[in-house]
């Protein structure tokens, strides 16, 4: 762990054996921190927070650029460990590391041009302006699906750019990759005591971050269920929560079916489906259902699970057994209720571990089953047909989540009408549901189970800053 500018084992006295989901081999040991470790990190962050707040914006921007350069220098090493630890194909791991470097570069550029305002006032003897300041100490808790890029894009890059001290707790199954990222940040010159890495279990170290009176903000990406707990236990703090997704991909009767099928397969199989914005369910007009399904099955059957370390692999392993069992359970329930598996539907045979899953297409999915209403997080494409627009809206609203959706149509009027009606934070038209660029605002629709706040470019910078108003009395 990295606490108060030094690497240490912590006081927890317990270690996690880290086994690669890609190869089944041991790749390291991880110290499981204690509550006292998290408290020490928070105390150090509080004591050193002014180091960031006293730096100029240009100095913090230069620091972000230096971190990006350090990540790029060690990109091969980080990608190799990421592939082994997370389970994704090596080519996807390489892309993720490159994305982390871009995230720091973007944060360093965007913060320089983030303006606040002056306000016209009624009293001629008064002036009013606003300034942006760091919130203070942020507790950052991140998941295992993108252990390098996601924290960099969503929280660490923006946190440094805005001058917040941070205590970071990554998911235990991918914390080895996190240590390499923190090494890069430390080597680039992050001021001592302003960045901390506390590894361990969420209910232990993460809970301290959430409940401590000395953290002013909580940033979390993960499941909707855990997000609800964090939101309740961090009442009064700034909250930036990016939670689960199960947004629909909608294919209308006038869609380009070849493009729709290609985007659906891409959105469902990238990172083995372990993306909050993955193509988790497909709602297709009844008149084009069979033609679309034929195209999807043909495309899916060209993709076979391959060992993640193989440069030719397009579909790697799931990260952990708990997630793989959820995929098993969701498919079994749907099949028991009458759904038909057209291809896949089971763990892949002859692979180094049992965490490789065959890409799966399943049709006639009952609208009330978990495969349609919940987040499966696997390489599964559930397909449901609809007749009328009202039936479409009812199916789309079956899931409580509202993160992202995709819509395929050639008619711009229909595109706008449906995009405005679907309750999701993002609607991609004629593109996969997981398309995103890091400066575009992303987040869940209000009242959904997909979180609060917006990540992406200046929007994250604003979420991690306090807007302070200052008024002056000016003598005539």
KARA-V140641 format. One record per run of one state. SS is the DSSP state (a for helix, b for strand, c for the rest). FROM is the first residue (numbers start at 1). TO is the last residue. If there is no record, write none. Layout:
# KARA-V140641
ss->[SS & SS]
from->[FROM & FROM]
to->[TO & TO]
This chain:
# KARA-V140641
ss->[c & b & c & b & c & b & c & b & c & a & c & a & c & a & c & a & c & b & c & b & c & b & c & a & c & b & c & a & c & b & c & a & c & b & c & a & c & b & c & b & c & a & c & b & a & c & b & c & a & c & b & c & b & c & b & c & b & c & a & c & b & c & a & c & b & c & a & c & b & c & b & c & b & c & b & c & a & c & b & c]
from->[1 & 2 & 4 & 6 & 8 & 14 & 20 & 26 & 33 & 35 & 54 & 57 & 74 & 75 & 87 & 90 & 114 & 118 & 120 & 126 & 135 & 137 & 143 & 149 & 163 & 165 & 171 & 172 & 188 & 195 & 198 & 202 & 212 & 217 & 222 & 224 & 234 & 238 & 243 & 248 & 252 & 257 & 274 & 281 & 286 & 301 & 317 & 318 & 321 & 337 & 340 & 344 & 347 & 348 & 356 & 358 & 360 & 364 & 370 & 374 & 380 & 387 & 389 & 397 & 404 & 409 & 412 & 422 & 426 & 430 & 442 & 443 & 451 & 453 & 455 & 456 & 458 & 464 & 465 & 474]
to->[1 & 3 & 5 & 7 & 13 & 19 & 25 & 32 & 34 & 53 & 56 & 73 & 74 & 86 & 89 & 113 & 117 & 119 & 125 & 134 & 136 & 142 & 148 & 162 & 164 & 170 & 171 & 187 & 194 & 197 & 201 & 211 & 216 & 221 & 223 & 233 & 237 & 242 & 247 & 251 & 256 & 273 & 280 & 285 & 300 & 316 & 317 & 320 & 336 & 339 & 343 & 346 & 347 & 355 & 357 & 359 & 363 & 369 & 373 & 379 & 386 & 388 & 396 & 403 & 408 & 411 & 421 & 425 & 429 & 441 & 442 & 450 & 452 & 454 & 455 & 457 & 463 & 464 & 473 & 476]
